[in-house]
């Protein structure tokens, strides 16, 4: 069955590989990126491999919360429903760490933007829709207050905290929005894949990014994930597993979600539930 699938950060790396695979399978792919030129070239690539699905492009800077809202509004204007949202976009090393909204860019892109985009698109996510969030094997305890201010911690420390935070809110939203077979799942696509992020952060080539793309395709389309809402899939071991222990504590998950809602209330006038 042909699905309409939005993939953030889909002009390179795992996002691009996932988009190409889904397009070749005939799905309708909604590409997101920051560069109009890269979006145009990526669209051409997808059309060349497409199994007769449609390809659309959407430009937005996910470090700017008003851009995230504009992205959601544009998608809503073009679609009454989408089948899958893949929150793939992420950053590790950034040239500027403080965002337009005076947030830490790394938390803004890795944790806050996907939360906002998911909340805004919830009205479109129906009839067994799925939200697939990119987590990581790198997860570290995070204080909710850390999400709302620029951090002095290292890139690796913030990255690990941001990935635990997205895993935590994924599980909590899965428990909050139980409807129409909606699935919210977090996925570690596999460690040290050969993405631009890994190359810039560690200076290594990394593994085959198709490994990560394949698990995102599976999470988006396969029956294996039909009843996986709230779970964490660890592709390093190829199965569902427990994430960091903090993600298993409801009070801690609620605290993270409450902090995210507080951040959104300060920057965005209206968020759909």
C-alpha positions as a printed NumPy array, in Angstrom:
array([[  0.   ,   0.   ,   0.   ],
       [  1.389,   3.384,  -1.032],
       [  2.1  ,   5.701,   1.92 ],
       [  2.78 ,   9.416,   2.22 ],
       [  5.953,   9.819,   4.273],
       [  7.637,  12.988,   5.536],
       [ 11.357,  12.676,   6.309],
       [ 13.199,  15.534,   7.981],
       [ 16.843,  16.006,   7.093],
       [ 16.45 ,  13.984,   3.927],
       [ 18.962,  15.627,   1.582],
       [ 21.948,  13.582,   2.771],
       [ 23.029,  10.699,   4.976],
       [ 20.551,   8.236,   6.414],
       [ 17.649,  10.518,   5.538],
       [ 18.559,  10.541,   1.85 ],
       [ 19.145,   6.786,   1.782],
       [ 15.778,   6.245,   3.445],
       [ 14.045,   8.592,   1.007],
       [ 15.587,   6.823,  -2.001],
       [ 14.533,   3.416,  -0.707],
       [ 10.973,   4.538,   0.001],
       [ 10.68 ,   6.282,  -3.366],
       [ 11.893,   3.151,  -5.156],
       [  9.144,   1.228,  -3.345],
       [  6.567,   3.61 ,  -4.802],
       [  5.719,   5.644,  -1.723],
       [  4.981,   9.369,  -1.802],
       [  7.984,  11.075,  -0.209],
       [  7.944,  14.537,   1.34 ],
       [ 11.54 ,  15.75 ,   1.508],
       [ 12.728,  18.292,   4.051],
       [ 15.996,  20.189,   4.095],
       [ 17.567,  23.576,   4.782],
       [ 18.978,  24.188,   1.292],
       [ 16.698,  24.774,  -1.692],
       [ 19.474,  23.677,  -4.051],
       [ 20.019,  20.388,  -2.225],
       [ 16.279,  19.794,  -2.078],
       [ 16.013,  20.273,  -5.84 ],
       [ 18.879,  17.891,  -6.588],
       [ 17.537,  15.326,  -4.114],
       [ 14.124,  15.49 ,  -5.743],
       [ 15.747,  14.752,  -9.119],
       [ 17.539,  11.754,  -7.598],
       [ 14.323,  10.374,  -6.138],
       [ 12.362,  10.871,  -9.327],
       [ 15.016,   8.882, -11.188],
       [ 14.505,   5.872,  -8.902],
       [ 10.833,   6.363,  -8.121],
       [  8.406,   3.489,  -8.302],
       [  5.784,   6.027,  -9.437],
       [  5.305,   7.75 ,  -6.091],
       [  5.196,  11.528,  -5.838],
       [  8.061,  13.649,  -4.475],
       [  7.569,  17.011,  -2.756],
       [ 10.116,  19.364,  -1.17 ],
       [  9.866,  21.503,   1.965],
       [ 12.502,  23.965,   3.14 ],
       [ 12.915,  24.889,   6.815],
       [ 15.59 ,  25.544,   9.429],
       [ 14.655,  23.259,  12.307],
       [ 16.732,  25.262,  14.767],
       [ 14.152,  28.057,  14.434],
       [ 10.818,  27.14 ,  15.994],
       [  8.825,  29.527,  13.798],
       [ 10.298,  27.72 ,  10.779],
       [  9.107,  24.401,  12.214],
       [  5.592,  25.792,  12.577],
       [  5.709,  27.187,   9.033],
       [  6.8  ,  23.751,   7.794],
       [  3.849,  22.112,   9.537],
       [  1.46 ,  24.74 ,   8.183],
       [  2.707,  24.186,   4.615],
       [  2.271,  20.434,   4.909],
       [ -1.225,  20.903,   6.35 ],
       [ -2.119,  23.128,   3.416],
       [ -1.078,  20.398,   0.973],
       [ -2.277,  17.28 ,   2.798],
       [ -5.277,  16.249,   4.872],
       [ -3.326,  13.266,   6.194],
       [  0.124,  11.703,   6.183],
       [  0.969,   8.118,   7.001],
       [  4.461,   8.432,   8.456],
       [  6.586,  11.164,   9.983],
       [ 10.271,  10.278,  10.267],
       [ 12.038,  12.752,  12.557],
       [ 15.489,  12.038,  11.175],
       [ 17.198,  15.451,  11.186],
       [ 19.909,  15.832,  13.777],
       [ 23.094,  17.723,  14.551],
       [ 26.241,  17.007,  16.538],
       [ 28.911,  19.625,  15.872],
       [ 27.434,  23.03 ,  15.003],
       [ 29.152,  26.303,  14.046],
       [ 26.817,  28.344,  16.258],
       [ 25.4  ,  26.866,  19.437],
       [ 22.756,  29.453,  20.356],
       [ 19.631,  29.49 ,  18.2  ],
       [ 17.447,  32.377,  17.058],
       [ 15.121,  31.496,  19.955],
       [ 18.027,  31.592,  22.468],
       [ 17.958,  27.821,  22.779],
       [ 20.844,  25.421,  22.356],
       [ 20.862,  24.564,  18.644],
       [ 21.665,  20.934,  19.411],
       [ 18.657,  20.508,  21.681],
       [ 16.519,  22.608,  19.327],
       [ 17.168,  20.385,  16.313],
       [ 17.524,  16.991,  17.992],
       [ 14.745,  17.183,  20.592],
       [ 12.536,  20.276,  20.515],
       [ 11.86 ,  20.638,  16.775],
       [ 10.753,  17.014,  16.3  ],
       [  8.476,  17.326,  19.335],
       [  6.912,  20.503,  17.956],
       [  6.546,  19.092,  14.445],
       [  4.948,  15.927,  15.784],
       [  2.5  ,  17.862,  17.944],
       [  1.539,  20.154,  15.069],
       [  1.033,  17.27 ,  12.631],
       [ -0.911,  15.006,  15.006],
       [ -4.237,  15.96 ,  13.35 ],
       [ -2.863,  14.554,  10.071],
       [ -1.517,  11.372,  11.649],
       [ -4.481,   9.027,  11.652],
       [ -5.56 ,   5.58 ,  10.447],
       [ -2.585,   3.652,  11.902],
       [ -0.088,   6.403,  11.163],
       [  3.454,   6.214,  12.521],
       [  6.006,   8.593,  13.994],
       [  9.55 ,   7.24 ,  13.784],
       [ 12.048,   9.187,  15.897],
       [ 15.817,   8.906,  15.504],
       [ 17.381,   7.982,  18.798],
       [ 20.896,   6.682,  19.402],
       [ 22.861,   4.195,  21.441],
       [ 24.401,   7.319,  22.992],
       [ 21.94 ,   8.306,  25.741],
       [ 22.708,  10.19 ,  28.961],
       [ 20.606,  11.543,  31.823],
       [ 19.226,  15.007,  31.164],
       [ 17.673,  17.524,  33.53 ],
       [ 14.53 ,  18.965,  31.933],
       [ 15.783,  22.509,  32.559],
       [ 18.784,  21.81 ,  30.309],
       [ 16.5  ,  21.755,  27.283],
       [ 15.507,  25.401,  27.634],
       [ 18.917,  27.08 ,  27.717],
       [ 22.243,  27.102,  25.872],
       [ 24.624,  24.469,  27.213],
       [ 28.317,  24.721,  28.041],
       [ 28.706,  20.946,  27.8  ],
       [ 30.592,  19.174,  25.025],
       [ 28.958,  18.198,  21.751],
       [ 29.028,  14.536,  22.737],
       [ 27.419,  15.233,  26.113],
       [ 24.614,  17.341,  24.66 ],
       [ 24.036,  14.871,  21.835],
       [ 23.594,  11.98 ,  24.277],
       [ 21.223,  14.039,  26.431],
       [ 19.217,  15.172,  23.412],
       [ 18.803,  11.594,  22.209],
       [ 17.61 ,  10.379,  25.594],
       [ 15.153,  13.283,  25.689],
       [ 13.633,  12.413,  22.294],
       [ 13.369,   8.781,  23.385],
       [ 11.604,   9.867,  26.591],
       [  9.041,  12.093,  24.937],
       [  8.369,   9.478,  22.262],
       [  7.361,   6.958,  24.909],
       [  5.326,   9.491,  26.875],
       [  3.401,  10.748,  23.842],
       [  2.7  ,   7.144,  22.877],
       [  0.953,   6.743,  26.226],
       [ -0.866,  10.072,  25.9  ],
       [ -2.138,   9.831,  22.322],
       [ -3.576,   6.327,  22.092],
       [ -5.845,   6.453,  19.037],
       [ -6.451,   5.01 ,  15.592],
       [ -3.532,   2.612,  15.916],
       [ -1.083,   5.541,  16.047],
       [  2.47 ,   4.276,  16.586],
       [  5.254,   6.424,  18.037],
       [  8.562,   4.591,  18.176],
       [ 12.198,   5.559,  18.753],
       [ 14.967,   3.864,  16.787],
       [ 18.713,   3.648,  17.111],
       [ 19.556,   3.175,  13.405],
       [ 22.953,   1.629,  14.344],
       [ 26.108,   3.113,  15.766],
       [ 28.849,   4.835,  13.767],
       [ 27.211,   4.741,  10.358],
       [ 28.918,   6.699,   7.608],
       [ 26.851,   9.872,   7.808],
       [ 28.191,  13.412,   7.479],
       [ 27.563,  13.808,  11.213],
       [ 29.748,  10.838,  12.131],
       [ 32.501,  11.901,   9.743],
       [ 32.619,  15.453,  11.13 ],
       [ 32.344,  14.35 ,  14.759],
       [ 34.746,  11.407,  14.755],
       [ 36.783,  11.729,  11.571],
       [ 35.97 ,   8.18 ,  10.473],
       [ 34.258,   6.808,   7.385],
       [ 31.738,   4.762,   9.345],
       [ 29.53 ,   1.877,   8.312],
       [ 27.045,   1.512,   5.474],
       [ 24.28 ,   4.079,   5.979],
       [ 21.864,   1.775,   4.16 ],
       [ 21.831,  -0.246,   7.392],
       [ 20.151,   2.693,   9.086],
       [ 17.887,   3.414,   6.145],
       [ 16.631,  -0.155,   6.036],
       [ 15.534,  -0.124,   9.677],
       [ 13.76 ,   3.216,   9.206],
       [ 11.917,   1.792,   6.21 ],
       [ 10.974,  -1.231,   8.299],
       [  9.803,   0.947,  11.187],
       [  7.705,   2.986,   8.758],
       [  6.074,   0.208,   6.789],
       [  6.395,  -3.272,   8.278],
       [  3.929,  -5.21 ,  10.418],
       [  6.729,  -5.798,  12.928],
       [  6.205,  -2.262,  14.232],
       [  2.405,  -2.29 ,  14.168],
       [  2.156,  -2.743,  17.94 ],
       [  5.425,  -1.053,  18.88 ],
       [  4.112,   2.284,  20.098],
       [  6.231,   3.624,  22.923],
       [  9.027,   1.121,  22.362],
       [ 12.703,   1.57 ,  21.5  ],
       [ 14.32 ,  -0.425,  18.701],
       [ 18.076,  -0.914,  18.943],
       [ 19.477,  -1.748,  15.52 ],
       [ 22.891,  -2.508,  17.012],
       [ 21.331,  -5.741,  18.271],
       [ 18.45 ,  -5.906,  15.775],
       [ 15.551,  -5.969,  18.23 ],
       [ 13.411,  -3.989,  20.629],
       [ 15.262,  -3.31 ,  23.867],
       [ 15.251,  -1.098,  26.933],
       [ 16.618,   2.405,  26.391],
       [ 18.428,   4.337,  29.124],
       [ 16.777,   3.608,  32.51 ],
       [ 15.49 ,   7.192,  32.816],
       [ 13.2  ,   6.575,  29.829],
       [ 11.462,   3.825,  31.79 ],
       [ 10.448,   6.17 ,  34.633],
       [  7.144,   7.901,  33.919],
       [  7.73 ,  10.82 ,  36.278],
       [ 10.966,  11.64 ,  34.485],
       [  9.304,  11.354,  31.068],
       [  6.478,  13.636,  32.185],
       [  8.987,  16.194,  33.464],
       [ 10.702,  16.277,  30.054],
       [  7.386,  16.666,  28.215],
       [  6.293,  19.42 ,  30.592],
       [  9.519,  21.299,  29.935],
       [  9.054,  20.934,  26.191],
       [  5.496,  22.223,  26.451],
       [  6.789,  25.183,  28.466],
       [  9.347,  25.977,  25.772],
       [  6.708,  25.801,  23.046],
       [  4.327,  28.022,  24.999],
       [  7.031,  30.693,  25.096],
       [  7.696,  30.631,  21.358],
       [  4.634,  29.255,  19.547],
       [  1.128,  30.65 ,  19.899],
       [ -0.803,  27.469,  19.193],
       [  0.098,  23.798,  19.227],
       [ -2.46 ,  21.177,  18.147],
       [ -3.151,  18.28 ,  20.456]])
